[in-house]
Amino acid sequence: MPSLTVTPGGDNTERSASERYSREAGWMQRLSNNGSPSTPTNRIVVASRGSGVVRSSTSLPGQPGIVPKQLPWYVSWSRVVVENQLFTTLTTILTIYALCGGDVKLLTTNEPADIYFDGITIACLAIFSIEIVLCTLGKDDYFLSFFMILDLISTVTLVLDLTIINNLILGDEEELKNIRGSRTAKIGARATRLVRVIRLVRILKLYKAVYEANQAKKRKAARGNKPGDDEDDWDDLDVNMRKDQLHRESRVGKKLSELTTRRVIILVLTMLMLHKLVRVDQSQQFKTSADYGADIVNQAFEKLEQYPGNETVRLAYEHSLLQYMFYHNWYTGRASECPGGRLCSNMYESHLFWVGIVSNSAETLSEKTRLAQIRRSTVDEWVRTIDAAQASDVSAWVFAFGRMPQRIESKLGQPWDDNCDTRSGDYFRSGIAVIDEENDEWGVSYAVPCPENLRRGERRKYAPALLVSESRYEAWHIAFYFDTRPFVLWEAAFSLGVVAYICFALCIASLMFSNDANRLVLYPVENMIAKVEAIRDNPLSAMKVADEEFKIEEMNRAKVRKEEASRSWGKFLKDTLLCNSRQAVPELMETVILEKTIIKLGSLLALGFGQAGAQIIEHNMNGIDSACVDAMIDGTRVDCIVGATRIRDFSTATEVLQSKVMTFVNQIAEIVHGVVDEFHGYASKNNGDFFMMIWRMPPDIDTARKTKLADMSMLAFARILGAVHRSPVLAAYRSHPGLQQRLGKNCRVKLSCGLHFGWAIEGAVGSEFKIDASYLSPNV
């Protein structure tokens, strides 16, 4: 076939926005002589600060694209750091530590390891503070946002995990205001609950890490979707995958998701805080045996001070102290079962580990400890009495005191020389430590020679409060220190369980709260938004969107038919028993109706305006700030090949066919438009017997491609003429009696065609009452 060389008929002009998104780039690449793709188009990526949204546009070589705004170096550097995978992984690990580190510390270590955990906590404080500063610099929507408040609260609460701050919250056990054991228990319990509840706020930071990881995954998936994959294979078409590809999170979807999850988080945390704080602690109900026993021992000791030489008084004091110590026996409390299957101290989680005198004067302390010492003979007699009671089944006590290691029982009859002065130096202490050495046989894995060897939350002090004046308490008092580690271990384990549950509830199950709204409203709206944006970017793509939607509908129908055909007898019987054999046809939701309406309107716009009106549609749809329609926009000069086809003897056909003339014209138009579209042209105008077609040429097209484009236009017209004469539908008009009478027995459907190259003005012709998208030029 001879080729026609076409030269430009005018100067190149800047291409409109509609041309940048038309399919010319795709077919112009396929028009190269060797069939290989031409130079790739330029891709400009613009990242919105802090929004996590990446917008990209594609422009042909030589065309102006979207130029990213130059950001200050500190903003770019901050964004690179906070979005770095290693930095995100580090902050996530530290967040998990901040959430569970305190409980893990209580479960696995003892007081000497606190300094290392404090170091890690300080590192978390530093890194989280740096993260807040970097996010403030690198993200526009971060400052004073929900996530910033979240980060600030989570970071500030880390201070509560520092040992020195935690001890300040729990208070000094030697202070006068805490002399009553019940008050000490109440303050300690409330402070511990407060710290644990505030620690739950750090779950918000973990949620933020999960949320940002999901957003990064979505951005990566969006960048990985490459255009141009237009395979028309229905067998391989996965409907769900196609919907996922079309779905892109919109601004309204992002906002709704954030608000829903945010309110769920606040609701759950508020419920947890109220549940833990607004309740009466069991320690406030009755006075404990530790409180009551301390008063009994103190009264016996005061009487001994009055009558130091009275044997009966001394025995009464020694028996009361031994009974107190064995009733709260540390070793029996750690035993797997009570002696003889009776009641014993292992029913409780706190046991005595240190007893002595506390004083603000060293001389007073030395005087009182000499008087408070138990004689060895009294200890031996007490031990023999316990053994005799436990050996007899008839006279055995209901509550079994149990025994202590022989070394400790011997130590009870020795001077109180375990000196454990307070670290502040305000008080002196001297007494007896029950677990001062490790003993695997008796379950002592960590020696506690002084109260400070246990954490402040792992011990509890009881002191006499009955008939004790404040001045006397400041001068000296008997002190009993209990080991509460079993209780603390259980509390830490339960706290980890609560954290795990809340993480599941907030980070996974909370997403189910908005599932119905997303499925019924949000996702359909986002699909509509995606389709409107596609039509706005390229109005002629509305036809393709309609085709894709039609494919999905046909695939769903085929799937239903296939399931019905392959339903087994077991499935049939099950559906019959469950009354599911005849399911009602689901009623279409309003969102689905609206979505299909948008597709139809877009298709009608593309059909009505055509290529010449694409710029008009795009111009008005991009003006989202107003509902005003501005159809009378300036025309655009383009270089194009103009094709014209006219139906011969049309006036005669109109007189003969009457009402069927529309069918006659549309049958010819179907052939003409179909062939032109196949050869990358556009149907521009239909006017009765006249059809106008356009082959547009980009300004930067080279001569070889112009030649090929001209060849395709000529080939298209040759194919049109051949198709018209071969069409069995149009062949029926040859035997039409009316046409044969007017045009003769050899009448045929005949077309006259013409081609011309030159410039034309593309735009709207008319007024605000009626417009036609067309091309105006002497060449047309």
C-alpha positions in Angstrom: 0.0 0.0 0.0 1.5 3.4 -0.9 2.3 5.7 2.0 1.2 9.3 2.2 3.7 11.7 3.7 2.1 14.5 5.6 3.8 17.7 6.7 2.6 20.0 9.5 0.2 22.7 8.6 0.9 25.1 11.4 3.0 25.8 14.5 3.0 23.5 17.4 1.1 24.6 20.4 1.2 23.6 24.0 -0.9 20.5 24.6 -3.9 20.6 26.8 -4.3 18.7 30.0 -6.7 16.2 28.3 -4.0 15.3 25.8 -1.6 14.4 28.5 -3.9 11.7 29.8 -5.3 10.4 26.4 -4.3 7.1 25.0 -2.2 8.7 22.3 1.0 7.9 24.3 0.2 4.2 24.3 -0.6 3.7 20.6 2.2 6.1 19.5 4.7 3.8 21.2 3.3 0.9 19.2 3.6 2.8 16.0 7.4 2.6 15.9 8.9 0.9 12.9 10.4 -2.1 14.8 7.4 -2.5 17.1 9.3 -1.8 20.3 8.2 0.7 22.8 9.4 4.2 22.5 11.1 6.3 25.1 9.4 5.8 28.4 7.3 8.7 29.7 8.5 10.9 32.4 7.0 10.2 35.9 6.9 13.0 38.4 6.2 12.0 42.0 5.0 14.4 44.5 4.8 13.4 48.2 2.5 15.3 50.4 4.2 16.1 53.7 3.0 13.9 56.5 -0.1 12.7 54.6 1.5 9.5 53.5 0.0 10.0 50.0 2.1 9.9 46.9 0.6 11.5 43.8 2.1 10.8 40.4 1.5 12.1 37.0 2.7 10.9 33.6 3.8 13.2 30.8 5.1 12.6 27.4 8.7 13.6 26.6 9.1 17.2 26.1 5.9 18.1 27.9 5.7 20.1 31.2 5.1 17.8 34.2 4.4 18.4 37.9 7.5 19.9 39.4 7.9 18.9 43.1 8.3 21.8 45.6 11.8 22.2 46.9 11.7 21.5 50.6 14.3 22.8 53.2 17.1 20.3 53.9 16.0 19.7 57.5 12.4 18.8 56.4 13.7 16.4 53.8 16.2 14.9 56.2 13.6 14.5 59.0 11.2 12.8 56.6 13.9 10.4 55.4 14.7 9.4 59.0 11.2 8.9 60.3 10.2 6.9 57.2 13.4 4.8 57.3 12.7 1.1 57.8 15.4 0.6 60.4 14.2 3.6 62.4 10.6 2.4 62.3 11.7 -1.1 63.4 13.7 0.4 66.3 10.9 2.5 67.5 8.4 -0.4 67.2 10.7 -2.6 69.3 11.2 0.1 71.9 7.4 0.7 72.0 6.9 -3.0 72.8 9.5 -2.7 75.5 7.8 0.4 76.9 4.5 -1.5 77.0 5.8 -4.8 78.5 9.2 -4.0 79.9 8.1 -3.1 83.4 6.1 -6.3 83.8 8.9 -8.4 82.3 11.3 -6.8 84.8 9.2 -7.9 87.7 8.7 -11.4 86.3 12.3 -12.2 85.5 14.7 -10.1 87.5 15.4 -8.7 91.0 16.3 -5.3 92.3 20.0 -5.2 91.2 18.9 -5.3 87.5 16.8 -2.2 87.8 19.7 0.0 86.8 19.9 -1.7 83.4 16.2 -1.3 82.8 16.4 2.3 83.8 19.1 2.8 81.2 16.9 1.2 78.5 14.0 3.4 79.6 16.1 6.5 79.4 17.2 5.5 75.9 13.5 5.1 75.0 12.8 8.5 76.3 15.6 10.0 74.2 14.6 8.2 71.0 10.9 8.9 71.3 11.6 12.5 72.0 13.8 12.7 68.9 11.0 11.0 66.9 8.5 13.6 68.0 10.9 16.4 67.0 11.6 14.8 63.6 7.9 14.2 62.9 7.1 17.8 63.8 9.7 19.0 61.3 8.9 16.5 58.6 5.2 16.2 58.6 2.8 19.0 58.0 -0.2 17.4 59.7 1.6 16.1 62.8 2.0 19.1 65.0 -0.8 19.1 67.7 -2.5 16.2 65.9 -3.9 13.1 67.5 -0.7 11.2 66.9 1.4 13.9 68.4 -0.7 13.9 71.6 -0.5 10.2 71.6 3.3 10.2 71.3 3.7 12.9 74.0 1.5 11.0 76.5 3.2 7.7 75.8 6.7 9.3 76.1 5.9 11.2 79.3 4.5 8.0 81.0 7.9 6.3 80.5 9.2 8.5 83.3 7.0 6.5 85.7 9.1 3.4 85.0 12.3 5.0 86.4 13.0 3.5 89.8 13.5 6.8 91.5 10.2 8.2 90.2 8.4 5.0 91.0 9.7 5.1 94.6 8.5 8.7 94.9 5.0 7.8 93.8 4.8 4.9 96.2 6.1 7.1 99.0 8.7 6.6 101.8 7.7 3.7 104.0 9.3 5.3 107.0 7.3 8.5 106.9 5.0 9.1 109.8 1.9 9.5 107.6 2.2 5.9 106.6 2.5 4.4 110.1 -0.8 2.6 109.8 -0.5 -0.5 107.8 -3.9 -0.2 106.2 -3.1 3.2 105.0 0.2 2.1 103.6 -1.5 -0.8 101.8 -4.2 1.6 100.4 -1.7 4.1 99.1 0.6 1.5 97.7 -2.3 -0.3 96.0 -3.7 2.8 94.4 -0.3 4.1 93.3 0.5 0.7 91.7 -2.9 0.6 89.9 -2.4 4.2 88.7 1.0 3.4 87.2 -0.3 0.3 85.5 -3.3 2.1 84.0 -1.2 5.0 82.7 1.1 2.4 81.1 -1.8 1.1 79.1 -1.8 4.5 77.2 1.4 3.3 75.5 -0.8 0.9 73.5 -1.7 4.0 71.5 1.9 4.3 70.4 1.9 0.6 69.4 -1.3 1.3 67.4 0.4 4.2 65.7 3.3 1.9 64.7 0.9 -0.6 63.3 -1.2 2.1 61.5 1.9 3.7 59.9 3.2 0.3 58.8 -0.2 -0.4 57.1 -0.1 3.0 55.4 3.5 2.4 54.2 2.3 -1.0 52.8 -0.5 0.7 51.0 1.8 3.3 49.5 4.2 0.7 48.4 1.4 -1.3 46.8 0.1 1.8 45.1 3.5 2.5 43.6 3.8 -1.1 42.5 0.6 -1.0 40.4 1.9 -0.3 36.9 -0.5 0.9 34.2 -0.9 -0.6 30.8 -1.9 -4.1 31.8 -5.1 -4.4 29.8 -5.4 -8.1 29.2 -8.9 -9.0 28.1 -8.9 -12.6 29.3 -12.1 -13.3 31.2 -11.0 -16.7 32.4 -8.0 -15.1 34.3 -10.0 -12.1 35.6 -10.2 -12.2 39.4 -13.0 -10.0 40.4 -11.8 -9.4 43.9 -8.3 -8.6 42.8 -9.7 -6.1 40.2 -11.7 -4.4 42.9 -8.7 -4.1 45.1 -6.7 -2.6 42.3 -9.5 0.0 41.7 -9.8 0.7 45.5 -7.7 3.6 46.7 -8.1 5.1 50.1 -9.8 8.4 49.9 -9.5 11.4 52.2 -12.9 10.8 53.6 -12.0 7.1 54.1 -8.8 8.0 55.9 -10.6 10.5 58.1 -13.4 8.1 59.0 -11.0 5.3 59.8 -8.9 7.5 62.0 -11.9 9.0 63.9 -13.5 5.5 64.4 -10.4 3.9 65.7 -9.5 6.9 67.8 -12.9 6.9 69.6 -12.8 3.1 70.1 -9.3 3.5 71.7 -10.4 6.3 74.0 -13.6 4.4 75.0 -11.7 1.2 75.8 -8.9 2.9 77.8 -11.5 5.0 79.7 -13.4 1.9 80.7 -10.2 0.2 81.9 -9.1 3.3 83.9 -12.5 3.5 85.6 -12.6 -0.2 86.2 -9.3 -0.1 88.0 -9.5 3.2 89.8 -13.1 3.5 90.8 -13.4 0.5 93.1 -12.8 -0.3 96.8 -9.6 -2.3 97.5 -9.9 -5.4 99.7 -7.3 -4.0 102.0 -9.7 -1.3 103.1 -12.3 -3.7 104.3 -10.6 -5.2 107.4 -7.4 -4.8 109.4 -5.0 -7.5 108.4 -3.2 -10.0 110.7 0.1 -8.1 110.0 -1.5 -4.9 111.4 -3.1 -6.5 114.4 -0.1 -8.7 115.2 2.2 -5.7 115.1 0.1 -3.9 117.8 0.1 -7.1 120.0 3.9 -7.4 119.8 4.4 -3.7 120.4 2.2 -3.8 123.6 4.1 -6.9 124.9 7.4 -5.1 124.3 6.2 -1.9 126.0 5.2 -4.0 129.0 8.7 -5.6 128.9 10.2 -2.1 129.0 8.3 -1.4 132.2 9.2 -4.8 133.8 12.5 -5.9 132.2 13.2 -8.4 134.9 9.8 -10.1 135.0 10.1 -13.6 133.5 6.4 -13.9 132.7 6.4 -10.6 130.9 9.5 -11.5 128.8 8.0 -14.9 127.9 4.8 -13.2 126.8 6.7 -10.8 124.6 8.9 -13.6 123.1 6.0 -15.9 122.4 4.0 -13.0 120.8 6.9 -12.2 118.5 7.6 -15.9 117.6 4.0 -16.4 116.9 3.9 -13.4 114.6 7.0 -14.6 112.7 5.9 -18.2 112.4 2.3 -17.2 111.5 3.7 -15.3 108.6 6.5 -17.9 108.0 8.3 -17.1 104.7 9.4 -20.7 104.2 6.0 -22.2 104.8 4.5 -19.7 102.5 6.8 -20.9 99.7 6.0 -24.6 100.3 4.0 -26.4 97.7 1.5 -27.6 100.4 0.9 -27.0 104.1 2.2 -29.5 106.7 -0.3 -32.2 107.3 -2.7 -30.8 104.8 -3.8 -28.1 107.2 -4.0 -24.3 106.9 -0.8 -22.4 106.7 0.8 -19.2 105.4 1.0 -20.4 101.8 -2.6 -19.4 101.4 -1.4 -15.8 101.2 1.0 -14.0 98.9 2.9 -11.9 101.4 5.3 -13.2 104.1 7.6 -11.8 106.7 11.3 -11.5 105.7 12.8 -8.9 108.1 11.9 -7.8 111.6 13.7 -5.2 113.7 13.8 -1.8 115.3 13.7 1.5 113.4 15.0 4.7 115.1 16.3 8.1 114.3 19.0 7.7 117.0 21.8 5.1 117.0 21.9 5.0 120.8 18.2 4.4 121.1 18.4 1.7 118.5 21.2 -0.1 120.3 19.3 0.0 123.6 16.0 -1.3 122.1 17.6 -4.1 120.1 19.3 -5.5 123.2 16.0 -5.6 125.0 14.1 -7.0 122.0 16.4 -10.0 121.5 14.8 -13.4 121.9 16.5 -15.9 124.1 17.7 -19.1 122.5 15.9 -21.3 125.1 12.6 -19.7 124.2 13.2 -20.4 120.5 14.0 -24.0 121.1 11.0 -24.5 123.3 8.8 -22.9 120.6 10.2 -25.2 118.0 9.6 -28.3 120.1 6.0 -27.2 120.8 5.4 -26.8 117.0 6.9 -30.2 116.3 4.8 -31.9 119.0 1.6 -30.3 117.6 2.3 -31.3 114.1 3.2 -34.9 115.1 -0.1 -35.5 116.9 -3.2 -36.2 114.8 -5.5 -35.7 117.8 -4.1 -32.4 119.2 -2.8 -30.9 116.0 -3.5 -27.3 115.4 -5.8 -26.3 112.5 -3.2 -23.7 111.4 0.2 -25.2 110.9 3.1 -22.8 111.6 5.7 -24.9 109.8 9.5 -24.8 110.3 12.4 -22.7 109.2 15.9 -23.7 108.3 17.9 -24.7 111.3 20.3 -21.8 110.7 17.5 -19.3 110.8 15.9 -20.8 113.9 19.3 -20.6 115.6 19.6 -16.9 114.4 16.3 -16.0 116.0 18.0 -16.5 119.4 21.0 -14.4 118.5 21.4 -10.6 118.8 19.7 -8.4 116.3 22.8 -7.3 114.4 21.5 -7.1 110.8 22.1 -3.4 110.3 20.1 -1.9 107.4 20.1 1.9 107.7 17.9 3.7 105.2 19.6 5.1 102.1 18.6 8.6 103.0 20.4 8.3 106.3 17.4 9.7 108.3 16.7 6.4 110.1 18.7 3.5 111.5 17.5 -0.1 111.4 18.7 -3.2 113.1 17.0 -6.6 113.3 16.9 -10.1 111.9 16.7 -11.1 108.2 14.9 -14.4 107.6 16.2 -14.9 104.0 19.7 -13.4 104.2 21.3 -16.3 102.3 20.4 -18.2 99.2 19.1 -21.7 99.9 17.9 -23.8 97.0 16.6 -26.5 99.3 14.2 -24.1 101.0 13.4 -22.1 97.9 15.6 -19.0 98.5 16.9 -18.1 95.1 17.7 -14.5 95.9 19.1 -13.4 99.3 17.4 -10.3 100.9 19.6 -9.3 103.9 17.9 -5.8 104.0 14.5 -4.4 103.0 16.2 -2.2 100.3 17.3 -5.4 98.5 13.7 -5.7 97.3 12.0 -3.1 95.1 9.7 -0.6 96.8 6.7 -2.3 95.2 7.9 -5.8 96.2 7.9 -5.1 100.0 5.4 -3.7 102.5 6.1 -2.4 105.9 3.9 -2.9 108.9 4.4 -1.0 112.2 2.3 -0.7 115.4 -0.2 2.2 115.4 -2.3 1.4 118.5 -1.5 3.6 121.5 1.6 4.9 119.8 2.3 8.7 119.9 3.9 10.5 117.0 6.9 11.5 119.0 7.4 8.0 120.2 7.1 6.7 116.6 9.7 9.1 115.4 12.1 8.1 118.2 11.7 4.3 117.6 9.3 1.6 116.7 9.2 -2.1 115.8 9.0 -2.7 112.1 7.9 -5.8 110.1 8.7 -6.0 106.4 6.8 -8.4 104.2 7.9 -9.9 100.9 5.1 -9.3 98.4 6.9 -10.7 95.3 4.4 -13.6 94.7 1.6 -11.1 94.6 3.6 -8.8 92.3 4.5 -11.7 90.0 0.8 -12.6 89.6 -0.1 -9.0 89.0 2.6 -8.6 86.4 1.5 -11.8 84.6 -2.1 -10.6 84.6 -1.0 -7.2 83.4 0.8 -8.8 80.4 -2.4 -10.7 79.6 -4.4 -7.5 79.8 -1.9 -5.8 77.5 -2.1 -8.6 75.0 -5.9 -8.6 75.1 -6.1 -4.8 74.6 -3.5 -5.0 71.8 -5.8 -7.6 70.1 -8.9 -5.6 70.8 -7.5 -2.2 69.6 -5.1 -3.2 66.8 -7.2 -6.0 65.3 -10.7 -6.2 66.6 -11.3 -2.5 66.6 -11.1 -2.6 62.8 -14.3 -4.8 62.8 -16.3 -1.9 64.4 -16.1 0.1 61.1 -16.4 -2.9 58.8 -20.1 -2.5 58.1 -19.8 1.2 57.4 -16.8 0.6 55.2 -18.4 -2.2 53.3 -21.8 -0.6 52.8 -20.9 3.1 52.5 -17.2 3.9 52.5 -15.9 1.5 49.9 -18.7 2.2 47.4 -18.1 5.9 47.9 -14.4 5.5 47.3 -15.1 3.4 44.2 -17.3 6.2 43.0 -14.5 8.8 43.8 -12.0 6.6 41.9 -14.2 6.4 38.8 -15.0 10.2 38.9 -11.2 10.9 39.1 -10.5 8.6 36.2 -13.2 10.3 34.1 -11.8 13.7 35.2 -8.3 12.8 34.2 -9.3 11.2 30.9 -13.0 11.7 30.0 -12.7 9.2 27.2 -11.7 6.4 29.7 -15.4 6.3 30.9 -16.1 3.7 28.2 -13.3 1.5 29.5 -14.6 1.9 33.0 -18.0 0.8 31.9 -16.5 -2.2 30.1 -14.6 -3.3 33.2 -17.8 -3.0 35.3 -19.7 -5.0 32.8 -17.0 -7.7 32.9 -17.3 -7.9 36.7 -21.1 -8.2 36.5 -20.8 -11.0 33.9 -18.2 -12.8 36.0 -20.4 -12.6 39.0 -23.3 -14.0 37.1 -21.2 -16.8 35.6 -19.9 -17.6 39.1 -23.4 -18.0 40.4 -24.5 -20.2 37.5 -21.4 -22.3 38.0 -22.1 -22.8 41.7 -25.7 -23.7 41.0 -24.7 -26.2 38.4 -22.0 -27.8 40.6 -24.1 -27.9 43.9 -23.9 -31.4 45.4 -26.7 -33.4 46.9 -25.3 -32.7 50.4 -25.2 -29.0 49.8 -28.8 -29.2 48.4 -30.0 -31.1 51.4 -28.2 -28.7 53.8 -29.7 -25.7 52.0 -33.2 -27.3 52.1 -33.0 -28.0 55.9 -31.7 -24.5 56.6 -34.3 -23.0 54.3 -31.6 -21.5 52.2 -32.6 -23.3 49.0 -34.5 -20.2 47.7 -32.6 -17.1 48.6 -34.3 -13.8 47.8 -32.7 -11.7 45.2 -30.7 -9.1 47.1 -32.0 -5.6 46.7 -29.5 -3.2 45.2 -28.1 -0.6 47.6 -28.4 3.1 46.9 -24.6 3.3 46.7 -24.5 0.6 44.0 -27.2 2.4 42.0 -25.3 5.7 42.3 -22.0 4.1 41.3 -23.6 2.6 38.2 -25.3 5.9 37.4 -21.9 7.6 37.5 -20.5 5.1 35.1 -23.4 5.6 32.7 -23.2 9.4 32.9 -19.5 9.2 32.2 -20.1 6.9 29.2 -22.8 9.3 27.9 -20.4 12.2 28.3 -17.7 10.4 26.3 -20.2 9.4 23.7 -21.8 12.8 23.4 -18.8 15.1 23.5 -16.2 12.8 21.9 -12.5 13.7 21.6 -13.3 17.3 20.8 -15.1 17.7 24.1 -12.6 15.9 26.4 -11.0 19.2 27.3 -14.4 20.7 28.2 -15.3 17.8 30.5 -11.9 17.8 32.1 -11.9 21.6 32.6 -15.2 21.5 34.4 -14.6 18.4 36.5 -11.3 19.8 37.7 -13.0 22.9 39.1 -14.1 21.2 42.3 -14.5 24.5 44.2 -17.6 25.5 42.4 -20.7 23.8 40.9 -20.8 26.3 38.0 -20.4 24.8 34.5 -18.1 26.7 32.2 -18.5 25.1 28.8 -17.4 28.1 26.7 -13.7 27.7 27.1 -11.0 28.8 24.7 -10.3 26.5 21.8 -7.0 24.6 21.4 -5.1 24.5 18.1 -4.2 20.9 17.1 -2.7 19.2 14.0 -4.8 16.4 12.7 -6.0 14.3 9.8 -9.6 15.1 9.1 -11.7 12.3 7.5 -15.2 12.8 6.1 -17.7 10.1 5.1 -21.0 10.9 3.4 -23.9 8.5 2.6 -24.8 8.7 -1.1 -28.5 9.1 -2.1 -29.4 9.9 1.5 -32.4 12.1 0.7 -33.9 9.3 -1.3 -33.2 6.7 1.4 -34.9 9.1 3.9 -38.0 9.4 1.8 -38.3 5.7 1.3 -37.3 4.3 4.7 -39.2 7.0 6.7 -39.0 6.0 10.4 -36.4 3.3 9.7 -33.9 5.8 8.4 -32.4 6.1 11.9 -31.7 2.4 12.0 -30.2 2.7 8.5 -27.8 5.5 9.6 -26.8 3.8 12.8 -26.0 0.5 11.1 -23.6 2.4 8.8 -22.2 4.5 11.7 -21.4 1.3 13.6 -19.2 0.1 10.8 -17.5 3.5 10.3 -16.9 4.3 13.9 -15.7 0.8 14.7 -13.1 0.7 12.0 -11.9 4.2 12.8 -11.5 3.3 16.5 -9.6 0.2 15.5 -7.1 2.3 13.6 -6.7 4.8 16.5 -8.9 7.5 15.2 -11.8 9.3 16.9 -15.4 9.8 15.8 -15.9 13.5 16.0 -19.3 14.5 14.5 -22.4 12.8 13.2 -24.9 14.9 11.1 -27.4 12.7 9.3 -25.6 11.5 6.2 -22.2 13.0 7.3 -19.6 11.5 9.6 -16.4 13.3 10.6 -13.3 11.5 12.0 -10.1 12.8 13.5 -6.6 11.5 13.8 -4.8 13.9 16.1 -1.1 14.3 16.0 1.0 15.3 19.0 3.2 18.3 18.5 6.4 16.3 19.0 5.6 13.5 16.6 8.3 12.8 14.1 7.9 12.4 10.3 8.0 8.6 10.3 5.1 8.4 12.7 3.2 11.0 10.8 3.6 8.8 7.7 2.4 5.8 9.6 -0.6 7.6 11.1 -1.6 8.8 7.6 -1.3 5.3 6.3 -3.6 4.1 9.0 -6.2 6.7 8.2 -6.1 5.7 4.5 -6.3 2.0 5.4 -9.2 2.7 7.7 -11.3 4.3 4.9 -10.4 1.4 2.6 -11.6 -1.0 5.3 -14.8 1.0 5.8 -15.7 0.8 2.1 -15.0 -3.0 2.1 -17.0 -3.6 5.3 -20.0 -1.7 4.0 -20.1 -3.7 0.8 -19.6 -7.0 2.7 -22.1 -6.4 5.5 -25.0 -8.8 5.4 -27.1 -6.3 7.4 -26.7 -3.6 4.7 -27.1 -6.1 2.0 -30.8 -6.4 2.9 -31.3 -2.9 1.5 -30.3 -4.0 -2.0 -33.6 -5.8 -2.3 -35.7 -3.1 -0.7 -38.6 -2.5 -3.1 -38.8 1.3 -2.5 -35.0 1.7 -3.0 -35.0 -0.4 -6.2 -37.8 1.6 -7.6 -36.1 4.9 -7.0 -32.4 3.9 -7.5 -32.7 1.0 -9.8 -32.3 -2.8 -9.5 -28.6 -2.5 -8.8 -28.8 -0.1 -6.0 -26.2 -0.4 -3.3 -25.3 1.4 0.0 -22.6 3.8 -1.2 -20.3 6.1 0.7 -18.0 8.9 -0.4 -14.9 9.6 1.6 -12.3 12.3 1.9 -9.1 12.9 3.9 -7.2 16.1 4.6 -4.4 17.1 6.9 -4.0 20.5 8.6 -4.6 22.5 11.7 -7.9 22.9 13.5 -9.3 24.6 16.5 -10.7 22.1 19.0 -13.4 23.3 21.3 -17.0 24.1 22.0 -19.3 25.8 19.5 -22.6 27.3 20.7 -23.8 29.2 23.7 -24.8 28.5 27.3 -28.0 27.0 26.1 -26.5 24.4 23.7 -23.0 23.5 22.7 -21.4 21.1 20.2 -17.8 19.9 20.6 -16.3 20.3 17.2 -13.3 21.3 15.0 -13.2 24.5 13.1 -10.7 25.3 10.4 -10.5 26.0 6.7 -8.9 22.5 6.5 -12.0 20.9 7.9 
